[in-house]
Amino acid sequence: MVFAVIRVRGIVNVNPDIKRTLELLRLTKVNHCALLEENKVYKGMLQMVKDYTTWGELDKETLPKLIESRGMLVGDKQITGEYVKSATSYDTIEKLSQAILDNKFKYKEVPDVKPLFRLSPPKNGYEGIKRSFKNGGALGYRGNEINKLIRRML
């Protein structure tokens, strides 16, 4: 299973330990998104930064759209189907994204790829950046609802 993690809040008055954890997750700016595999280390890091990020499980319809529209290579070039076919053993972006979801391949192992996605602010805004998702806000774990948020941000 692969988590998509999106930074929601800025850096003003952030605890240095939380700031360092966000840097380790490669979430240096608001609306940056990173893909993380499910393991105990990342789950602990996500719990530490739950007041600044939101995360959930990606589905097989959202990940190819995310890679195709916001995936970037070094030199600010977009990822195309031809590049995926030449640089990896997968023929299309859809097959690559399915392998990423099945934990057979890691997104950061694609040659010359930037390991994060720079997203636009969501249409109609966040639900509220000071409350958890369970309480009607935008922070913390949101499960499959992360796919709706990402589609609003593409």
N, C-alpha and C positions, 0 to 999 in steps of 0.2 A: 504494500500500500504506500502511496506517495501523498504527502501533505503539501499543500500550497500555503505559504505563509506570507501575509501582506502586512507591511508596516502601516499603521493608521495614525499614530501620533508623532509629534516632533521630538526635538532633543533638548528643549529648554528644561532645566531643573531635573535632569535625569540622574539617578544614582549611577556612579561610575561602574559598578558591577553590572548593572543592566545595560549600560551603554556598551560595555565590552562584549557582552553576550550578543547584543544586536549586531555588532561588528563581526563577530564570529559567524553569525548566521547570514552575513552579507546584506543586511538590511540597514543601510546607512542613511537612506532618505525616505520620506513619506511616499507612499504608493509604490514602493519597490516590492517585488514578489520573488520569492525563492522556492525551489522545490526541495523538500527534505524527505528522506526515507524514514520509515517508522522504526525507531529503536529507542532504548531507554535513555540514551544520552540526549538525543534531540527532544524527547518528551520532557525531560527535566529542564532543558533550555527554554522550551516553549512555555512551561509553567512559570519560569522566572520572568519572562517578558510578556506575560499575558495581558498586562495593563497597557501595552503599547502596540500589540499586534492582534491579528485575527488569523485563524487557520482552519483548515478542514480537508477532507479527502477529495481529490480530483476525480472526475469521471472521464470516460473515453470520448465524450463529445467535446469537452472543454479544452483538454490538453492539446490536441492538434491545432485548434484555433489559436491558442495562446502561443504556441511555438511558431506558427506560421505568421502571425501578425506582429508579435513582440519579441520573438527570439532574434538575438543579434550576434554577429560574429565580430572578432577583433577588427577594428577599422570601421565600425558602425555600418556593416553590411547586413542585410536581412538573410535569414536562413531560408533557403529555397529547397524544393524537392530534388533538384539536380545536385545541390551541394550534399544533401543527406545521402543520396545514392552514391556519390563519389567518395565521401569521407567515412561512411559507415557501411556495415553489412546489410542495412535495411534499404528497401527500394523507395519507400514513401515516408512522409512525415507521420501518417496514420500508423504505419507499422512500427516506426520508431517510438511513437507515443505509447502504443500498446506494450512494447517491450519495457518502457520506463514504468508504466503502471504495474506490470508484472514483476518488477524488480530484477529483470534480466539485464538491464542496461541503465546506466546513470546518465542523466542529462549533461552533467559537467564533464563526462568523458568524450563527448563529441569534440573533435579537434577544433581549436580556435574559437570556441563558443564562450560568450559571456555568461556566467552562471546565474544571472538574475534577469528579471524582466522589469522594465520601467513602464508602469501602467499610468493611464490617465486617471484623474479623480472620477469616482463613479457618478453616472447620471443620476440626478435627484439626490446626490450627496450620501454621506454615511448616515446611519440611523441615530448616531450620537456617539461621540468619541470618549465619553467619560463613564459609560456603563457597559456591562457585559452583554453579550448577545442574548443570554437568557432573560435579562432584565430589560430588553428592548433597545439595547445599544449596539455597538459594532465590535466590541473587543472580545477576545478569547476564542474558545472553540465554538465552531458553528456547523461542523459536520458537512453534509452535502450542500448546504446553503452557500458555501464558498463559491460554488460554480455559478450561481446567479450573480453574485457580487463581481466575479471576474468578467462575466459577459457584459455587465454594466460598465466595466472599466476598459474594455477593449476598444 
